Amino acid sequence: MDREDLMDLTANIEVFSGTALIKLISQEKRTGVLYFDISGENGELYFIDGVPVHAVYKSLLGEEALYNIMLEHQGNVSFKNNLATKEHTIQNIDTADLLNQIEKRKVEFNNLAQQLPPFDAVLEKRADGIGENINLRKADWRIIRIVDGKKNIKTLIKESRLPLLEVYKTLEYLISKKMIFDKSQSEKLKQEFIISLNNILEAFSIKGANAKDWALSLIDFMMSNGYETIGGMIKYANDGFYTDDSIIKVLDEEKLKKIKVLLYKASFEKATGDLGPMIAKKKYRELLQKEGVSDGTF
């Protein structure tokens, strides 16, 4: 791109990144403004003689506005030459250092992105609500209010009107504290749970004879060992287990692992009494092989 092309520039930031434009404007020592249109949100970045001096984006000003604009990877940008401003909200006049800080933010952002579900994932609130000793910030409350089991992450970002990095930090925190969850992942856990319950039933019971008694015993094992809510959502009919859809609000990966270990052990002990140790061990080994575990633990 030559000097004349920079006079009136319009680009897609997927193709021509914001940092590339900053470098170009800095090299050419231009005075003007970059206008950003990002999913309906507007951002502005002003330059005087190639130095970034003022930025505004969403509710942010200065460096924080600049950093958050640079994290966006979809949208359009245009440069208007010779448009100056009297605002000076960017205190750091070292453009090289600003670019370095932008790169650091991008690394942090990408690390967070790897820990989160994909953009199209729909998030839901846990039924347990907010636990003790959890301090929530305004950003946390804003995201929690928007999460409704219908909106995906992309929509949450847009409706929150929060800076992108702030949204990612908030989502990572709320998910790590098990206050919100990815519905699709929880649906998979629910199906895995039902499969495991039916595997246990098939391993130790005799269909048409004592299957119902075994099914009720498995439910009782859960109810009497601290999993009353989950146990109450498990039903047995037509020679198999099924569960309420709402179980996804209370079942997470950690709980599922603990429940499976509990049921493996309790089933083996019951089978030992009902069938004798030799047959119980044989059926137990077959169950673990089917479940893909070696010793009843993970």
Order of alpha helices (4+ residues) and beta strands (2+ residues): beta-alpha-beta-beta-beta-beta-alpha-beta-alpha-beta-alpha-alpha-alpha-beta-alpha-alpha-alpha-beta-beta-alpha-alpha
